[in-house]
Amino acid sequence: MTQVLELQFETSTGKTSTITIDTPKQDVTAEEIKQVMQTIITANVFEVQAGTFVAMKGARIVDRQVSPFELEVV
């Protein structure tokens, strides 16, 4: 199973933009996530098509399970 951490920000144009982090540590806390998101907003280092990040909108861990099929190739 693969996990990603999605950090969702409100942009200066009122839209939502998401940063995805692959394989987050298992014991990450809400406080750690909030601190990182605030640092990203304060540093103002990302500018996306929808503007700059101005506020935290949400965060979530997404689990994905991939089950490949074994195919016999002739």
N, C-alpha and C positions, 0 to 999 in steps of 0.2 A: 504494500500500500504506500502511495506517495502522498506527502502532505505539503501544502504551501500555505504561507501566511499572507493574507491580503490586507493591505493597509489602504483604507478608503479616505480620500480627502475631498473637501469642497474646494473648488477653484474660484479664482477672482471673477469668473464669468457665471458663477452659480451652478456649474456642472460638477459631476463627480468624476474623479480620476483615481485609479488604483495602482499601487505598487505591489508587485508580487515577489515574495521571498521564498525561494525553494528550501525545503528541508529545515524548517525552524527547529530550535531546540525544544525538547519535549516538555520542559517545565517552565516555559515562558509565561510571565504573569501579565495581567492587564496593566499593572503599573509600569512595567518595563516597556510595554507597547506604547503606552501614552507618552512616556518620556522620549522614546525614539521618534514618535510622530511629531511631538512638539519641537524637537531638535530639527527635524526636516523642515518644518514650517518656518522656524526662526532663522535658519541658515539660508533659506530661500535659494537653494541651489538647483531646484528642478523647475523648469518651465515647460509646460506641455501645450498642445494646441489649444486647450481650453483655458489657458492662463497660468497663474501661479497658485500654489497651495496656500489657502488662507485659514482653513479650519479642519479639525478632525471630524470625520463623518462616521467611521466605524472600522472595525477590524474583525477578521474571522480566519479560522483555520479550515481549510478545505481538504478533505480526504478523497483520494482517487485510487481506485483499484483497477489495475489492468490485468486481464486474463487472456494471454495470447493463445491462439489455436495452433496446434502442431499439424502442419499440412504436409502431406507427402507430395513432393514435386516430381512429376513424371517427365 
